[in-house]
Amino acid sequence: MSRKFGEAKMTDKTLIQSLIQQQRDFFAMGQTQNIQFRLEQLYRLKQAIASHEAEIIKAVKADLHRPDLEAYLELAPVAEINYAIKSLKSWVKPQKVTPSLTQFPATTWMYPQPLGVVLIIAPWNYPFQLMISPLVGAIAAGNCAILKPSEISQNTAKILAHLINKTFNPEVVTVIEGGVETSQELLAEKFDHIFFTGGTRVGQIVMEAAAKHLTPVTLELGGKSPCIVDDHIQLDYTAKRIIWGKFVNAGQTCIAPDYLLVNAGIKSELITAMTDWIQSFFGENPATSPDYSRIINSFHFNRLQKLLQAGKILIGGESNPETQYIAPTIIDQISWDDPIMQEEIFGPILPILEYEDLGDAIAQINSRPKPLALYFFSQDPDQQNRILQETTSGTLCLNDTLLQFSSQTLPFGGVGQSGIGSCHGKASFDRFSHYRSVLKQTFLFDLPLRYAPYKGKEWLMKKLLMFS
């Protein structure tokens, strides 16, 4: 645990309960309702990140062997902070709505209120970014927050704890470090919202624990995100963008293309182009490339090794358990029944399947759980529209990869087994807010229609209800 209180040694459970109660007491004082207070916390967070930039990059590189440019992606939430600071005064304004005829002459509006004390659980693959991003929305909405970083990315967890606990009073925002037992202790407590980013299996555990307290959840999960490639494409750009999206962070990205569904007529050319781009990005031996990450730990390394058993490796396949290196790998001759098609890969392995008719590809995707992302490469507007109308996914990206995640104005989230709720920009503010419906009636006069006796009023009430 990253924080101790008082002279006596506390158990994890006692410490967690103490922290939650401190935050509840502080929230009850109403200070987080103040817009200036929220802005001050956002400015503090921004300054803290700027002051610890070098340490953040160093920690992320230590955890994932990330190249500098990819490590700097962890600082992306700074843009979210700037956007929230710029937009907050408009976000918090009550939203007037038109009253119905039955409510006349009342005025009605929706008033955004903070939820209270929220829990944010971050994953290990983008350990800083995916903790700070939802925190921005939680602070902007006026909540207190307890943060649980992943113990797998331990270096980043330490810098997160240092940065947050140095910047904020614990009754506002605090970090609790620990392993599975700590997560279990946290999930046993009642929060006003839980925001979890991670795998589907753990997401089920989070949702089950939250249900015991009727706690609402946001689940940013994942799944097998398909990438369909039509034969009407710009071949070079398509190959380049797929290789970048798949192998950034060694494939350890929840929205990375999980597998390719390629039109049979373009398959051979696409494979050649993708092979060329792997060599262009990472050289003849990616193990020596300064621009290629490593697998997070031995557990995931061994899991990925097992997925290399099926199919025919066209490029890559080399690995080193000592450095947890797995080369960028493309596999052909894969069937839908192979183990690699039964779970999210979450690593630098790209299986290829082919199709003759787009309808068949759509049917295969629709027969499986709804993915977090779906990618479609085609210059044919009619085919693009088919994908838009006939498939479902958390996000859809046409002719590129990953970029749908990077917008402050485009909500990001899953659907079905790939997640619940969305975030980024105002969507994060909304996710951590309750929009309270308010009606205000006048005392100037009082219409008698709704009051007894009712005789002779039914016809008018019926018309009012029909047209309200």
C-alpha positions in Angstrom: 0.0 0.0 0.0 1.3 3.4 -0.8 -0.1 5.4 2.1 -0.2 4.8 5.9 -2.1 6.8 8.5 -1.6 7.2 12.2 0.8 5.4 14.5 -0.8 2.0 14.4 -0.3 -0.4 11.6 -3.4 -0.9 9.5 -4.6 -3.9 7.5 -5.3 -3.3 3.8 -9.0 -3.4 4.5 -8.8 -0.9 7.4 -6.7 1.5 5.4 -9.0 1.2 2.4 -12.1 1.8 4.5 -10.4 4.8 6.2 -9.5 6.4 2.8 -13.0 5.9 1.5 -14.6 7.4 4.6 -12.2 10.4 4.4 -13.2 11.0 0.8 -16.9 10.6 1.6 -16.6 13.1 4.5 -14.8 15.6 2.2 -17.3 15.1 -0.6 -20.1 15.8 1.8 -18.7 19.2 2.6 -19.5 20.3 -1.0 -16.2 21.7 -1.9 -15.8 19.6 -5.1 -19.0 21.2 -6.4 -17.1 24.4 -6.7 -15.9 25.0 -10.3 -12.8 26.8 -9.3 -11.8 23.9 -7.0 -12.2 21.5 -9.9 -10.1 23.7 -12.2 -7.4 24.0 -9.5 -7.2 20.2 -9.2 -6.9 19.9 -13.0 -4.1 22.6 -13.1 -2.3 20.7 -10.3 -2.5 17.5 -12.3 -1.2 19.1 -15.4 1.7 20.7 -13.6 2.5 17.4 -11.8 2.8 15.6 -15.1 5.0 18.3 -16.6 7.2 18.2 -13.5 7.6 14.4 -13.7 7.7 13.9 -17.4 11.2 12.3 -17.5 10.3 9.9 -14.6 7.1 8.8 -16.3 8.9 8.1 -19.6 11.6 6.2 -17.7 9.1 4.1 -15.8 7.1 3.2 -18.9 10.3 2.2 -20.8 11.4 0.1 -17.8 8.0 -1.8 -17.7 7.5 -2.3 -21.5 10.9 -1.6 -23.1 9.0 1.1 -25.1 10.8 3.4 -27.6 10.8 7.0 -26.7 8.1 8.1 -29.1 5.7 5.3 -28.0 6.5 6.1 -24.3 5.4 9.7 -24.9 2.0 8.4 -25.8 1.5 8.0 -22.1 1.4 11.8 -21.8 -1.6 12.1 -24.1 -3.9 12.9 -21.2 -2.4 16.4 -21.0 -4.5 17.2 -24.0 -7.5 16.0 -22.2 -6.7 18.1 -19.2 -6.4 21.2 -21.5 -9.7 20.4 -23.2 -11.4 19.9 -19.8 -10.0 23.2 -18.4 -11.2 25.0 -21.6 -14.6 23.4 -21.6 -15.6 22.9 -18.0 -17.6 26.1 -17.5 -19.8 25.1 -20.4 -20.1 21.5 -19.3 -21.4 22.3 -15.8 -24.2 24.6 -17.0 -27.7 23.4 -16.5 -29.3 22.2 -19.7 -32.7 23.6 -20.3 -35.3 21.3 -21.8 -38.8 22.0 -23.1 -41.5 21.1 -20.6 -44.5 19.0 -21.8 -48.0 20.4 -22.0 -49.0 18.6 -18.8 -46.2 20.4 -16.9 -47.2 23.9 -18.1 -46.3 26.5 -16.9 -43.2 24.9 -15.2 -39.6 25.3 -16.4 -37.5 22.1 -16.7 -33.8 21.5 -16.9 -31.0 18.9 -16.3 -28.3 19.7 -13.8 -25.0 17.7 -13.8 -23.9 16.6 -10.4 -20.8 14.6 -9.3 -21.4 11.0 -8.3 -19.3 11.0 -5.1 -16.3 8.7 -4.5 -15.2 6.7 -7.5 -12.7 3.9 -8.0 -10.5 3.8 -11.2 -8.6 0.6 -12.0 -5.9 0.9 -14.7 -4.3 -1.8 -16.9 -0.6 -2.5 -17.5 -0.3 -1.9 -21.2 -0.7 1.9 -21.2 -0.4 2.2 -17.4 -0.1 6.0 -17.0 -2.3 7.1 -19.9 -5.2 4.8 -19.0 -5.2 5.9 -15.4 -4.9 9.6 -15.9 -7.4 9.8 -18.8 -10.5 8.8 -16.7 -9.2 10.7 -13.7 -9.5 13.9 -15.7 -13.2 13.2 -16.2 -13.7 12.3 -12.6 -12.1 15.5 -11.3 -13.9 17.7 -13.9 -17.2 16.2 -12.8 -16.4 17.0 -9.2 -15.7 13.6 -7.7 -13.2 12.2 -5.2 -11.2 9.3 -6.6 -9.2 6.3 -5.4 -6.8 5.0 -8.0 -5.6 1.4 -8.3 -2.7 1.0 -10.8 -1.7 -2.4 -12.2 0.9 -4.1 -10.1 2.3 -5.7 -13.3 3.6 -2.4 -14.6 5.3 -1.9 -11.2 7.6 1.0 -12.2 4.8 3.1 -13.5 2.7 2.2 -10.5 5.4 3.7 -8.3 5.7 6.9 -10.2 1.9 7.2 -10.3 1.7 6.8 -6.5 4.5 9.3 -6.0 3.0 11.9 -8.4 -0.6 11.7 -7.3 0.0 11.4 -3.5 2.4 14.3 -3.7 0.0 16.5 -5.7 -3.4 15.9 -4.0 -4.8 15.7 -0.5 -5.8 12.1 0.1 -9.4 13.1 0.7 -9.6 14.3 -2.9 -7.5 11.8 -5.0 -5.2 9.1 -3.8 -3.4 6.0 -5.1 -3.5 2.6 -3.5 -0.8 0.2 -4.7 -1.0 -3.6 -4.3 -1.7 -6.9 -6.0 -4.8 -9.0 -6.5 -5.6 -9.0 -2.8 -5.7 -5.2 -2.7 -8.0 -5.2 -5.7 -10.3 -7.7 -4.0 -10.4 -5.5 -0.9 -11.2 -2.4 -2.9 -14.0 -4.2 -4.9 -15.6 -5.4 -1.6 -16.3 -1.8 -0.7 -19.1 0.4 -1.9 -18.2 3.2 -4.4 -20.4 5.5 -6.4 -18.8 4.4 -9.7 -16.1 2.0 -10.8 -14.1 2.7 -13.9 -12.2 -0.4 -15.0 -9.9 -0.8 -18.0 -8.6 -4.3 -18.7 -9.5 -7.8 -19.9 -12.9 -9.4 -20.2 -12.4 -12.0 -17.5 -11.4 -9.5 -14.8 -14.2 -7.2 -16.1 -16.7 -9.8 -15.2 -15.2 -10.0 -11.7 -15.5 -6.2 -11.3 -19.1 -6.2 -12.5 -20.1 -9.0 -10.2 -18.5 -7.2 -7.2 -20.1 -3.9 -8.2 -23.6 -5.6 -8.5 -23.6 -6.4 -4.8 -23.7 -2.7 -4.0 -25.6 -1.7 -7.2 -22.6 0.3 -8.1 -22.6 1.6 -11.8 -19.6 0.6 -13.8 -17.6 1.7 -16.9 -15.8 -1.2 -18.4 -13.2 -0.6 -21.1 -12.4 -4.1 -22.2 -11.3 -5.5 -25.5 -11.8 -8.6 -27.5 -10.8 -9.7 -31.0 -10.9 -6.6 -33.1 -11.1 -7.6 -36.8 -9.5 -5.8 -39.7 -11.2 -6.4 -43.0 -9.3 -5.5 -46.2 -11.3 -5.1 -49.4 -9.7 -5.3 -52.9 -10.5 -1.6 -53.6 -7.6 -0.1 -51.6 -4.5 2.0 -51.8 -2.2 -1.0 -51.1 0.9 0.7 -49.7 -1.0 2.9 -47.2 -3.2 0.0 -46.2 -0.2 -2.3 -45.4 1.7 0.5 -43.7 -1.2 1.5 -41.4 -2.1 -2.1 -40.5 1.5 -2.9 -39.5 1.8 0.3 -37.4 -1.5 -0.3 -35.6 -0.8 -4.0 -34.9 2.8 -3.7 -33.8 2.9 -0.5 -31.8 3.7 -1.5 -28.2 4.4 -5.0 -29.5 0.7 -5.5 -30.1 -0.2 -4.9 -26.5 -3.0 -2.5 -27.3 -6.7 -3.2 -26.6 -7.8 -1.8 -30.0 -5.0 -3.3 -32.1 -6.1 -5.2 -35.2 -6.4 -8.7 -33.7 -6.7 -10.6 -37.1 -7.0 -9.8 -40.8 -9.9 -10.8 -43.0 -8.5 -10.2 -46.5 -10.2 -10.4 -49.8 -8.6 -13.4 -51.5 -7.8 -11.4 -54.6 -5.6 -8.9 -52.8 -4.1 -11.3 -50.1 -0.8 -12.1 -51.8 0.0 -8.5 -52.6 -1.0 -7.3 -49.1 1.3 -9.8 -47.4 4.2 -8.7 -49.5 3.6 -5.1 -48.7 3.1 -5.8 -45.0 6.4 -7.8 -44.9 8.2 -4.9 -46.6 6.8 -2.4 -44.0 7.8 -4.6 -41.0 11.4 -4.6 -42.4 11.2 -0.8 -43.1 10.0 -0.1 -39.5 12.1 -2.5 -37.5 14.9 -3.7 -39.8 16.0 -7.2 -40.8 16.3 -8.1 -37.1 13.6 -6.4 -35.0 15.3 -7.7 -31.8 18.0 -5.0 -32.3 15.6 -2.3 -33.2 15.3 0.7 -30.8 11.7 1.1 -32.0 10.2 -2.2 -30.9 8.8 -3.0 -27.5 8.8 -6.2 -25.4 6.2 -8.4 -23.8 5.3 -7.2 -20.3 6.2 -10.4 -18.4 6.9 -14.2 -18.7 3.2 -15.1 -18.2 2.1 -13.3 -21.3 5.3 -14.3 -23.2 4.4 -18.0 -22.6 0.8 -17.4 -23.4 1.8 -15.9 -26.8 4.3 -18.7 -27.5 1.4 -21.2 -27.4 -0.5 -19.2 -30.0 2.4 -19.6 -32.5 1.7 -23.3 -32.8 -1.0 -23.2 -35.5 -0.8 -22.1 -39.1 2.2 -21.2 -41.2 4.5 -18.4 -40.1 5.2 -16.1 -43.1 7.4 -13.7 -41.2 8.7 -13.5 -37.7 8.1 -16.2 -35.1 11.5 -15.7 -33.4 11.5 -15.2 -29.6 13.8 -14.9 -26.6 12.4 -15.7 -23.2 15.2 -13.9 -21.4 14.3 -10.6 -22.9 10.6 -11.4 -23.4 11.0 -10.7 -27.1 8.6 -12.0 -29.7 9.3 -10.8 -33.3 6.5 -9.1 -35.4 4.8 -12.2 -36.7 2.3 -12.8 -39.6 0.7 -16.2 -39.7 -1.2 -17.7 -42.7 -3.4 -20.9 -43.0 -5.3 -20.2 -39.9 -8.8 -21.6 -39.3 -11.6 -20.1 -37.1 -11.2 -23.1 -34.8 -7.5 -22.6 -34.0 -6.6 -21.5 -30.4 -5.3 -18.2 -31.7 -8.9 -17.3 -32.9 -10.5 -18.2 -29.5 -9.0 -15.4 -27.4 -7.7 -11.8 -27.7 -4.1 -12.1 -28.9 -2.8 -8.9 -27.2 0.7 -9.4 -28.7 2.7 -9.1 -31.9 1.1 -11.9 -33.8 -1.2 -11.2 -36.8 -3.2 -14.2 -38.2 -4.7 -13.9 -41.7 -7.9 -15.3 -42.9 -9.4 -14.7 -46.4 -12.9 -14.2 -47.8 -14.4 -14.2 -51.3 -17.6 -12.2 -50.5 -17.9 -9.4 -48.1 -21.2 -10.8 -46.8 -19.4 -13.9 -45.6 -16.8 -11.8 -43.7 -19.6 -9.8 -42.1 -21.4 -13.0 -41.1 -18.2 -14.3 -39.5 -17.8 -11.2 -37.4 -21.4 -11.0 -36.4 -21.4 -14.6 -35.2 -18.8 -13.6 -32.5 -18.8 -11.2 -29.5 -19.0 -7.5 -30.5 -15.5 -6.1 -30.7 -14.1 -3.0 -29.2 -12.8 -1.8 -32.6 -13.5 -2.8 -36.2 -11.3 -1.7 -39.1 -12.2 -1.7 -42.7 -10.0 -0.7 -45.6 -11.8 0.1 -48.8 -12.3 3.0 -51.2 -15.8 1.8 -52.1 -18.4 4.0 -50.4 -21.1 1.3 -50.8 -18.9 -1.3 -49.1 -18.0 1.1 -46.3 -21.8 1.7 -45.8 -22.4 -2.0 -45.6 -19.8 -2.3 -42.8 -21.4 0.7 -41.0 -24.9 -0.7 -41.3 -24.4 -4.4 -41.0 -21.9 -4.7 -38.2 -21.7 -3.6 -34.6 -18.5 -2.6 -32.6 -17.5 -0.2 -30.0 -15.7 1.9 -32.6 -15.3 1.8 -36.3 -12.3 3.1 -38.2 -12.2 3.3 -42.0 -8.9 3.2 -43.8 -6.7 3.6 -40.8 -6.0 2.0 -37.4 -6.0 3.2 -33.7 -6.7 6.9 -34.5 -10.3 6.7 -33.4 -9.0 6.6 -29.8 -7.1 9.9 -30.0 -9.9 12.4 -30.3 -11.3 14.5 -27.4 -14.6 15.0 -29.2 -15.1 11.4 -30.3 -16.4 9.2 -27.4 -14.5 5.9 -27.0 -16.0 2.8 -25.5 -17.1 -0.8 -26.1 -20.4 -2.6 -26.7 -21.6 -5.9 -25.4 -18.6 -8.0 -24.2 -16.1 -5.3 -25.3 -17.3 -2.9 -22.7 -19.9 -0.6 -21.1 -19.9 3.2 -21.3 -17.6 5.6 -23.0 -14.9 8.2 -22.2 -12.8 11.0 -23.6 -13.6 14.7 -23.4 -17.2 15.5 -22.5 -18.0 11.8 -22.6 -15.8 11.3 -19.5 -17.4 14.3 -17.7 -20.8 12.8 -18.5 -19.7 9.3 -17.3 -18.8 10.6 -13.9 -21.9 12.8 -13.6 -25.5 12.3 -12.7 -27.8 14.5 -14.8 -30.4 15.4 -12.3 -33.8 16.2 -13.8 -35.3 19.4 -12.2 -38.8 20.9 -12.5 -39.7 24.3 -11.1 -43.4 25.3 -10.9 -44.9 28.7 -10.5 -47.1 30.0 -7.7 -48.7 32.7 -9.9 -51.6 30.4 -10.8 -52.7 26.8 -10.6 -54.5 24.9 -13.4 -57.4 22.8 -12.0 -57.3 20.1 -14.6 -55.4 17.4 -12.6 -57.4 17.8 -9.4 -60.6 16.0 -8.4 -63.4 16.0 -9.2 -62.5 14.5 -12.6 -65.9 14.5 -14.3 -65.8 16.1 -17.7 -62.0 16.4 -17.8 -61.1 13.1 -19.3 -61.2 14.1 -22.9 -58.9 17.1 -22.3 -56.4 15.1 -20.2 -56.3 12.4 -23.0 -55.5 15.0 -25.6 -52.8 16.6 -23.4 -51.2 13.2 -22.8 -51.2 12.4 -26.5 -49.5 15.6 -27.5 -47.1 16.2 -24.6 
